[in-house]
């Protein structure tokens, strides 16, 4: 499938989701949203391993797709790394299975941005059924603010743990657009990332280029507490 078409469809969905809350959910008391954001932040500070001052070790399986402007994958590459993680950053790594593409490396940042610590507005969705999961949308307060994401948080309504987090950026660094999708699991009250999907678009020599990197976290272990 053509990547540019997929991207346009994704952007259309995001725009629809952000427009609907603005028009139909504008009467929601701000204190309700503030309550949820404060709860999510509190639980996150207590449980998010990758945002905490901990020493961790894990295996990182990476699948990298180099995609041309027609949406066709030119190259696909896999790699496996053993990662030592400390103070919310990669401290060192060992290559267990080498990659052939130089782009197939460990991202500089594996931890995630808290949307409420950026200049964002938040929305509930009017089609919320009150089931176990709650979706909260967000977007920059001032249009396409560089470095401020738009996206979606999905949480467990009972314990406020994040189930997934989607972040979309316009014109970030050297990218025309960049997105990061995190999927988490809740194990013994620890929020552990299971998968991170990074997609982006940038200018090549003669046309736009696209990429997708699927990162799977395995055998995440706490080496020591601070």
Secondary structure, DSSP 8 states (H G I E B T S, - for coil): --HHHHHHHHHHHHHHHHHHHHHHSTTS-HHHHHHHHHHHHHHHHHHBGGGSSEEEEEEEEEEEEEE-TTS-EEEEEEEEEEEEEETTEEEEEEEEE--SSTT-S--S--S---GGGSSEEEEE-TT---SSEEEEEEEETTSS-TT--EEEEEEETTT--EEEEEEEEES-TT-SEEEEEEEEEEETTEEEEEEEEEEEEEE-SSSEEEEEEEEEEEEEEEEEE-
